[in-house]
Amino acid sequence: MKYTNTLDFAIGLDKKDPLKKFRKKFLFPKHKGKDALYFTGNSLGLQPASVSKYINIELEDWAKYAVEGHFDARNPWYSYHEMFATPTAKLMGAKPDEVVVMNQLTVNLHLMMVSFYRPDKKRYKIICEANAFPSDQYALQTHVQSHGLDPREVLIEIGPRKGENLVHLEDIEKAIDDNGDELALVIIGGVNYLTGQVIDMPAITKAAHKVGAYAAFDLAHAAGNIELNLHDWNVDFAVWCTYKYLNSGPGAVAGAFIHERHIKNQKLPRFAGWWGYDKKTRFQMNHDFEPMKTAEGWQLSNAPVFSMAAHKVSLDIFTEAGGMKPLCKKSKMLTGYLEFIIGGLNEKIKDKKVRLEIITPKDTDQRGCQLSIIAHGMGRDFYNALTENGVFCDWRNPNVVRLAPVPLYNSFEDVWRFGQTVEQVLKLK
């Protein structure tokens, strides 16, 4: 599509947008009485307007039924988590039995590693990202240490080549091949949190399996952002949070995927809890653990209903929107327009030391809705000025600005107004 840097053009695109009605389903922070320009859905998604209604239903049922709400509430708490299996499976490209909503992302990562990282004298190495989100790195380091191993000898971190910002698939594949006989696990972010680069998950999974290692992914920045097909890609396990693109609120409940071939393996080691016990006989209070024959078998505790109520709102919205295909179609257009606007800003900047360099891949198949920008020649004052002018974006030291035009609630007019705000901040008008 040929873009134009005018308000009329942006408004025209918004009028044609088949998803435009969903913007009204979210609550925007305000700046000078108007909706702020919110581009941080990659950090915390906006609150759906109906969240209070969904949570109030559970509060009312708690007051009315007390303990009997586990079975008599409008959404019985005993089976509350079960309603998420089908919509979650559709978003993740999985079978309903392969997904479960539970815990927090890093908790789920540790739980999955209990099952899928079983180091021995021969296989003990892990390939991961050099620039992963720190929580993943801390989890890997400490989990390795729990086995009495030295992370410096176990973790093989793959990062961008010198002078570059993105990771090369062939570098990951080479590391897998080079360490094949000693490799136990490959665990990488499906979308890199800093650059927004989408990793080739099917290729990495195939390479890992070829040498006899497990393949897993942290989908914190992928869930609700890009199309996923975890089952057909043959991924062993994946984990994700729901407070970013899945708009389920700060600290919201997370999710996990375990491929069905592992679910059927009842001897696979795991940490167990009562809520993972076969629900048909759970209340018999038997002594020995008998896991459910679904991803639910990795659950430890009963459902955090109030957190899940907020998550239910978001999943209902994704279902109403038709899933990821229409969202990704708009995402490519919206992010493409932002890329166009940033290119136009660079053309207007006269100072040769000042430039906005997009480090996210230009190929739309290698990115979601996030664009990461190096603000050359500008310090944090640039970010501060954007914030003061009603732009919600994200700053990562030393000079990276992350912007995420989310297709569920951002508009083309938002993107155009962002360009106008930058022109004002940089005094380009």
N, C-alpha and C positions, 0 to 999 in steps of 0.2 A: 504493500500500500504506500502511496505517496502522501506524506504528511505535510501539513501547513502550520506555521506558527502563528495562528490567530485564534482569538476567543471563539469566533463564529464556527471555525472548523472543529474545535474541541467540543463545543455544545452540539454540533451536528452529529458527531460520533456518539455522544451520550444519548441523543434522541433515538438513534438506531440500535442502541445497545439492548439486546434481549434480556440482559441481567440487571438492567438499571433499577428495577423495583427493589432489589435486595439492599440497596444503600439505606433505605428507610428502616430497615430491620436492625440497624446498628446505631449506637449512641456515640457521637463525636465529642471530644473535648472542644471547648469554645475559645476563640481568640477575637476579642473586640466584638463579642456578640454574634459571631458567625462561626460555622464549622471550621476548625483548624485543618491545616493540610497534614493529614496523618499518614505517614509512610513508615511506621514502625510495627506493622503487623508481623514482621519477621522476629520481633522481640516479644510483643504482647498484642494479641488481636483485640479489636474493639469489643465492647460488651454488646451482645445482642439485646435488643430492647425488651424481649420477653423473658429474660433471665429471672427477674424478680417473680414473675407469675409462676414459672416452673418450680422455683425454690419454695414459694409460698404454699404450693400444693403439698409439698412434703412437710412443711412446718404445721400446716393445718391437720394433716393426717397424723403427725406425731402427737399433737394436742388431743385429737379425737380418739385415737386408738392406742396410744402408748405402745407397749411391747407387741400388741396384736397387729400393729402396722406392718410387721414383717410378712404377714400373710393377708391382711385385710385392707391395707392401704390401696389407693387407686392404682398405684404402681408398686406392687408388693416389694418390700425391701429385700426379702430373702432371695428373690430372683432378679433384682433390679439390673444387675450387670448384663443379664442375658439379652436385654433389648438392644444392646450395642453390637452384637455379633454380626448381624447381616449388614447394617450400614457401614460398619468399620471395615468389614471384608471387602465391600465394594470400593471403598476409598483406597485400600491397600493392595488390591488385586490379589485377594486371598479367598480361601474357603472359610465360612463362618466358624468352623471348628478350629481353625488355625490362629484365630485372634482372640485376645482378651484385653479388656480395659481394667487396669489395676495399678496401684502404687504410684511411684514417680519414675521418671526416665532412668536416672542413675541407679535407683534401687533395682529396676528391671534389668538393667545391664549386668549388675552383679549377679542377680538370680540366673540369668541366662548363661553367664560364664561358669557358674557352678556346674551346669549341665554340659557345656560345650568347650570348656577349657579344662582338659584333664591331662596336664603335662606329665611326660615320663622322660626317661633318660634320652630317648631318641627324638621325640616330638615335644617341643616346649616353646618354640618361638611364636611371636605374634607380630603381624604386619599391621601398622596403623598409620594415621596421618601425623605429620610433624606439626601441623598447625591446626589440630583438632580443637574443639571447644575444651577448655581446661578441665571440666568435670569428667570428660571421657578419659583424659590423660591421667587424672588422679585415680579414677576407678581402675584403670589398667595397671598402673604402678602398684597400687596397694593390693589388688587381687593377685598379682604375680608374687608380691612379697608374702602373701598369706600361704603360698605354696613353698615358702622357704627359698625362693629364687631371687636373683638380682635383676631388676628391671633393665639395667644397662646391658645385660647379656641376653635378655629375652625380647625386648621391644625393638622392632626395626621400623623407624619412622621415615615415611616417604613424604617429601615436600617438593615445592617447586625447584626447578633448576636455578642456578645462580643467575641473578639479574632478572628473573621471571616471577610471575605471580600465581601461575596456575600449575597444577600437577599434570604430568603426562601419563596417560594410560599405560604406555609401553614401559615406563619406569616402575609402575606398580607390578605389571606382569613380569618384568625381569626380576624384581625382588622376590616374587613368588617362586619363580622357576629356580633362581639361585639358591633359595633356602628350602626347596621342596621337601627333602627328606626330614628336615628338622622343624618344619612349619606345622603348627597346630591350628592356628586361627588367623583369619584376616578380618579385621573390624575397622570400617571406614565410614565416615559420614556420607550419606547419600547425596547431600548438598552441603558444600563447605560453608560454614557459618560466616566466614570472613569475606570470601570472594563471591559467593553465590554460585560457584561452579558445580554443575551436576556431574557426578561420577558415573561411569559406565558400569552399572551394577551387574547386568547380565554377563559381561565380559570378565569382570573380576571374579564372579562366582564360578564361572566355568574354569578359569585359571586355577583357582584355589582347589576345586574338586579334582582337577587333573593330577595334582600332587598329593592328594589325600588329606587336605586341610578343610576346615569348616569356613564358610563365608557368611559374614554378618554385617549389618549396617545400622548406624544411628540415623534415624529418619526425622530428627527434630525439625530440620529445616526443609524436609521433603513432604511430610504428611500434610495434606491439604494444599500443597503448592504445585506438585508435579504429578503426572500420571505414574502409578506404580503397578507392578505386576509380579508381586513377590512369589506367588505360588509357581507360576510358569517359569520364572527366572531361576527357580530351584534354590532360592536363598535358604540358608539353614535357620537363621533367626534374625529378627529385627526388633528395635525398640524405638519409641518416639514419645514426645510430650504432646499436650493438646492445647497449650496456652498461646501458641504462636498463631499459625494459620488456621488452626481449628477453634480459636476464639472461645475457649472454655474457662478463662479466668486465671488470675495469678495463682501459681502453685497447683494447677488443676491436675486431676487424675491423668495417668499416662497409659500407654498401651504396649503390647508385645505381640509378635508373630512368631510362631514355631511351625515349621513345615510339617505336613501331616505324616511324613515318613518317620519323623522323630516322635511324634505324639503316640504313634503305635508302639514305640519301644518303651514298654513299661519299666524296663530295667535301667533306663537312662538316669543317672544320678541327679538329684535336685534337692533344694531345701524345701521342706514341706510345711504346710499349715492346714488347719482344719478346713478352710474354705476350698482347698484343692482336692479334698477327699471326695470320692464318688458320692454325688448328692442323693443317690437312691438309698444308700445305707449310712449316710453321714450321721444321722441322729441315733444310730445304734451305738455310737461312741466306742467303736472297736479299737483295739490296742495298736494294731499294725496299720501303717499308712497304705491306702489303696487309692491311687490318683484317678481323677476323672480322665477319660480317654479323649480329651480335647485340650486346647491351650489353657482351659480353666484349671487343669491339673497343676499349673505352676502358681496358682493363687495361694496366698497365705492367710489373708483376713477378709472379713466380710466387706461389702461395698461401702465406700464413703458417699452416702446418698446425696448429700447437699452438693458436693463437688460434681458428682455424676449428673445431677439435675441440670447444672449449667452446661455440662458437656452434651446432654440430650438436646438442648436447644440448638446448639451448633450443628449437630449431626442431622437434625430435622431440616435445618436450612440447606445444608449440602444436598440432602435428598431432594428437596423441593427444587433446587437449582439444576438438578439433573446429573450430579456427580462431577467428576474432574474434567471430562471432555469439553463441555461448554466453558468451564472456568478457565481451562488452559488456553482455549482459543482466544478468549478475551485477554488473558494475561499476556500473551505474545504481542497483541496489538498495543496494549497499555504500556508494557515495558518498552516496546519498540518506539512508541511515541516519546517516552521519557528519554530514551537514547538519542532520538532526533533533537529534542529540546536541548539536551546537554551539548550536543555537537554544535548547535547554533550559538550557544553561549560562548563556546571556545572561539568561534569566529569573531565575536565581538570584543574579546579580551585583547587589549593592546599590549599589556605588559607580558613580555616573553617568558618571564619567570613564573607567571601564574597560568595554571592550566588545570582543567578537570579531566583526569584520565580514568576512563572506565576500565576496570580490571576484570570484570565479569565477562565470560565468553560472549562473543558476538553471535555465535551460532545459537539459535533459539532452542535447539535440542540439547544444549549444554548449559541451560540456565532456566530458572523459574522466573518469579516476578521480582527478584532482588537484583538491583544494580549497585555494585560497590565502586566508589569513586575515590581516587587519590587526589586530594586537593593540593596540588603542587604550588609552592610559594605562599601557602596560606596556613595559618595555625588554627588553634581551637577557636580563635576569635571569629572565624568564618562560621563554624558550627553554632557558636553562641548567638551570632547575628541572625542566623536562620531561625533559631528557637525563639528569639525575641520578636520575630516577625510572624510567628504562628505556624512554623513548620516543625512537625515532629519527625525527626530522623535520628540516626544513630551514629555516634562517633567512636572510632577505635584508634587508639594511639598507634603511630604518631600522627597520621593525617588521612585516615580513611573515613569517608562518610558512606553509610549504608542506607539505601532507599528501597522500600518495597511497596510499589503500587499494587494493592491487593484487589483482585477482580471482583470479589464479593461486595466490596463497599467503596473502593476508590473509583474516581471518574476521570475522564480525559480532561475535564476542566480543572481538576485538582493538579494534574501534571502540568497543564499550561500555566496555571497560577504559580506553581513552583518555579518555573522558568522566569516569570515576571519578578518573583521575590528575589531570586539570585541576581537578576539584573539590577535590582534596587540595592541589594547588599553590596555588590561589587561596583556600583555606580557606573553601570554601562549605558544607562539611558541618557 
